[in-house]
Amino acid sequence: MPLLRDADPEIRTQVVRILGDAASARSEAKSLIPLLADESPRVRVQAAIAVGKLREPAAVPALLAMAEKEFDVPVSRHAVI
């Protein structure tokens, strides 16, 4: 979990991907919500996909904010959906 705050965006991206694919990470899904506003687009996209896979209802407002902000970016729009 400390790697979610790593300075390297690629490290954050890969950790989010792993957590999104791990069924046992359901209890950690809320810790992914702040990453929906990360400075890195790759981290934001993977965080959106991960919270969807983990079915985290608390992420809905952040996902809607991300969709509104990045509506013109097809990859981001797809990740939010």
C-alpha positions as CSV (number, residue, x, y, z in Angstrom):
1,M,0.0,0.0,0.0
2,P,2.8,2.5,0.6
3,L,3.7,2.1,-3.1
4,L,0.5,3.9,-4.0
5,R,2.3,7.1,-2.8
6,D,5.5,6.4,-4.7
7,A,7.1,9.3,-6.6
8,D,7.3,7.3,-9.8
9,P,3.9,7.3,-11.6
10,E,4.7,4.0,-13.3
11,I,5.1,2.3,-9.9
12,R,1.7,3.8,-8.8
13,T,0.1,2.6,-12.1
14,Q,1.3,-1.0,-11.7
15,V,0.3,-1.2,-8.1
16,V,-3.2,0.0,-8.9
17,R,-3.4,-2.6,-11.7
18,I,-2.4,-5.4,-9.4
19,L,-4.9,-4.3,-6.7
20,G,-7.6,-4.0,-9.3
21,D,-7.0,-7.6,-10.4
22,A,-6.8,-9.0,-6.9
23,A,-10.2,-10.0,-5.4
24,S,-8.6,-9.9,-2.0
25,A,-8.0,-6.1,-2.4
26,R,-11.7,-5.3,-2.0
27,S,-11.0,-4.0,1.5
28,E,-8.3,-1.6,0.0
29,A,-10.6,-0.2,-2.8
30,K,-11.3,3.1,-0.9
31,S,-7.5,3.8,-0.8
32,L,-7.6,4.0,-4.7
33,I,-10.2,6.8,-4.8
34,P,-7.6,9.6,-4.3
35,L,-5.7,8.2,-7.3
36,L,-8.6,9.2,-9.6
37,A,-7.2,12.7,-9.3
38,D,-3.6,11.8,-9.6
39,E,-1.3,14.0,-11.7
40,S,-0.5,11.1,-14.0
41,P,-3.2,10.2,-16.6
42,R,-2.1,6.5,-16.6
43,V,-2.6,6.3,-12.8
44,R,-6.0,7.9,-13.1
45,V,-7.1,5.5,-15.9
46,Q,-5.9,2.4,-14.0
47,A,-7.5,3.7,-10.8
48,A,-10.8,4.1,-12.5
49,I,-10.7,0.6,-13.9
50,A,-9.6,-0.8,-10.6
51,V,-12.4,0.7,-8.5
52,G,-14.9,-0.5,-11.1
53,K,-13.5,-4.1,-10.9
54,L,-13.6,-3.9,-7.1
55,R,-17.1,-2.4,-7.2
56,E,-16.4,0.4,-4.8
57,P,-19.6,2.5,-4.5
58,A,-17.8,5.3,-2.6
59,A,-15.8,6.0,-5.8
60,V,-18.8,7.2,-7.8
61,P,-18.5,10.9,-7.1
62,A,-14.8,10.9,-7.9
63,L,-15.5,8.9,-11.1
64,L,-18.2,11.5,-12.1
65,A,-15.8,14.3,-11.4
66,M,-13.1,12.6,-13.5
67,A,-15.6,12.0,-16.4
68,E,-16.6,15.6,-16.3
69,K,-13.0,16.9,-16.3
70,E,-11.7,14.5,-18.9
71,F,-14.7,14.0,-21.2
72,D,-12.7,14.8,-24.3
73,V,-10.1,12.1,-23.6
74,P,-11.4,8.8,-25.0
75,V,-9.2,6.6,-22.9
76,S,-10.2,8.3,-19.7
77,R,-13.8,8.3,-20.7
78,H,-13.7,4.6,-21.4
79,A,-12.0,3.9,-18.0
80,V,-14.7,5.8,-16.1
81,I,-17.4,3.8,-17.9
